[in-house]
């Protein structure tokens, strides 16, 4: 979803959640990151996903959907982007 497509509070939460997840992924890819800021962004994204689950907000087509249904949370999801966790192809 793009910003100009947001038409409801539910879509706004989904959009902001995906933006936060994009920030987490970008931070995870860096060899050097501020640990506190990284953990804070992970916590914000996880809270948003938890709220979306509790409020039964449709996550279809969002980054949040794959995290909520296919991982053990944002922290685990972020690990796949970290240079120290990537495996050589």
C-alpha positions as CSV (number, residue, x, y, z in Angstrom):
1,X,0.0,0.0,0.0
2,X,1.2,3.5,-0.8
3,X,0.6,6.6,1.3
4,X,-1.9,8.1,-1.1
5,X,-4.0,4.9,-0.9
6,X,-4.7,5.2,2.9
7,X,-8.4,5.8,3.5
8,X,-9.1,4.5,7.0
9,X,-7.5,4.3,10.4
10,X,-6.9,0.6,9.9
11,X,-5.0,1.3,6.6
12,X,-3.1,4.0,8.4
13,X,-1.9,1.6,11.1
14,X,-1.0,-1.0,8.4
15,X,1.0,1.7,6.4
16,X,2.8,3.0,9.5
17,X,3.6,-0.5,10.6
18,X,5.1,-1.4,7.2
19,X,7.1,1.8,7.2
20,X,8.5,0.9,10.7
21,X,9.3,-2.6,9.4
22,X,11.2,-1.1,6.5
23,X,13.2,0.9,8.9
24,X,14.0,-2.2,11.0
25,X,15.1,-4.1,7.8
26,X,17.3,-1.2,6.7
27,X,18.9,-0.9,10.2
28,X,19.4,-4.7,10.4
29,X,21.4,-4.6,7.1
30,X,24.0,-2.2,8.6
31,X,27.2,-3.6,10.0
32,X,27.2,-0.9,12.6
33,X,23.9,0.3,14.2
34,X,22.9,1.9,17.4
35,X,21.7,-1.1,19.4
36,X,19.2,1.0,21.5
37,X,17.6,2.6,18.4
38,X,17.4,-0.8,16.6
39,X,15.7,-2.5,19.6
40,X,13.3,0.5,19.9
41,X,12.2,0.2,16.3
42,X,11.8,-3.6,16.7
43,X,9.6,-3.0,19.8
44,X,7.5,-0.3,18.0
45,X,6.9,-2.6,15.0
46,X,6.1,-5.6,17.2
47,X,3.6,-3.5,19.2
48,X,1.9,-2.4,16.0
49,X,1.6,-5.9,14.7
50,X,0.2,-7.0,18.1
51,X,-2.4,-4.2,17.9
52,X,-3.3,-5.2,14.4
53,X,-3.9,-8.8,15.5
54,X,-5.9,-7.7,18.6
55,X,-8.0,-5.3,16.5
56,X,-8.4,-7.9,13.7
57,X,-7.0,-5.5,11.1
58,X,-6.5,-7.1,7.7
59,X,-2.8,-7.5,7.1
60,X,-3.1,-8.9,3.6
61,X,-0.3,-7.6,1.3
62,X,1.8,-6.1,4.1
63,X,5.1,-6.9,5.5
64,X,3.3,-7.3,8.8
65,X,1.3,-10.3,7.4
66,X,4.3,-12.4,6.8
67,X,5.8,-11.6,10.2
68,X,2.5,-12.2,12.1
69,X,1.9,-15.5,10.5
70,X,5.2,-17.0,9.6
71,X,7.8,-16.0,12.2
72,X,8.2,-15.7,16.0
73,X,8.1,-11.9,15.7
74,X,9.9,-8.9,14.4
75,X,13.2,-9.6,16.2
76,X,13.4,-13.0,14.5
77,X,12.3,-11.6,11.1
78,X,15.0,-8.9,11.3
79,X,17.8,-11.4,11.8
80,X,17.5,-12.5,8.2
81,X,18.7,-9.1,7.1
82,X,21.7,-8.9,9.4
83,X,25.1,-9.4,7.7
84,X,26.2,-11.6,10.6
85,X,23.3,-14.0,10.0
86,X,23.3,-14.2,6.3
87,X,24.7,-17.4,4.8
88,X,26.9,-17.6,1.8
89,X,25.2,-18.7,-1.4
